[in-house]
Amino acid sequence: MQLVSGMSLPAYWVSNYVADIIKSYIPITLIVALSYLFSCDYPGCTTLFFMLPLALVPFTYVTSFLFKSETSSQITTLFFHFCVAGIIGPMGFFLQGVP
């Protein structure tokens, strides 16, 4: 549809990338604000939260080309993100107690 209307492919991908980054920073900003509000400030977590979309969005774009259907790509990518977040996320809390 974009090619038929005359939109260039780089403009399409850049606009989608910027929109995805902006949409991901909305909940991240809320999470960081709530963590400061409730005094749950862990060193480095704010930086990690704000750098996460810069890695996550391109990773999702690249892995989406490995699938033939959009549905299987979305389900597999979301499952992978949940598994990684479920393994790596709690590690931060365990490592906080290590001197």
N, C-alpha and C positions, 0 to 999 in steps of 0.2 A: 504494500500500500504506500509506503514512504517513497519507494522508487518510482511508482506511477505518478505521484504528486510532484516529483522533481527534487525531493530532499536527498542530500548526499549522505552516504553511509557514515563518514566520520562525524558529521553533524548529528546524525541519529544516535550513534553510540556515545558520543560525548554528552549529549543532552540526557540520555538515559542514565549514564554514570553519575552525572551531577545530581539528578533527581533522586537516585537511589542513595547517594551519600547524604543528601539533605534529609531524606526520610528516615535514615538510620540514626542521624544525630538528634532527632526529636526525643525518642525514648532514652537515649544515652544521657542527654542533658537532664532529663527528669530523674534518672537514676542517680546521677552525680549530685544533683540538688538535694534529693532525699537523703543521700548518705551524709551530706554535710549537715542537713537539718537534724538528723538523729545522731550526730557525732560518731558515725561509723567510718571514719576516714582511715583507710589503709594506704600506706605510702606506695606510690606508683600505680595504684588502681585507676586513678583519674586519667593518667597518661595512657594506660592500657585501654581504657574504655574509648577514649577519643581517637586512638590509633586503630582500633579494631575494624571500623568500616573501610579504612584504606586498604586493608588486607582481605577482608571478607568479601567485599563486592567484586573485585577482580577475580578472586578465586571462584566465586559462584559463576561469573560469566564464562570463565575458561572451562569449568567442568560441565557447563550446560551443553557445550558442543560435543560431548562424548555420548550423548543420548539421542535416540531417534524421535522420541515423543516428549512434548513439554511436560506432561504429567509425570512420567517416570523420572525425568530430570529433577523436577521440583521435589518430589517425594524423597528421592535418594539423597539429594543435597541437603534437604531439611533434616533427614534422619542422621546424616553424617555430622551436621552441625550440632544436633542435640547430643549425639554420642560423645563428640569431642568436648563440648561444654560440660557434659556430665562427668567426664573423667578429669579434665584439666581444671575446671572451676573449683571443685572441692579441694584440690591439691594446694591452692593458695591459702585456704584456711588452716590446713594442717601444717604448712610451712611457716605460718605466722608464729606458731609456738616454738619453733626451732631457733635457738639463739645464734 
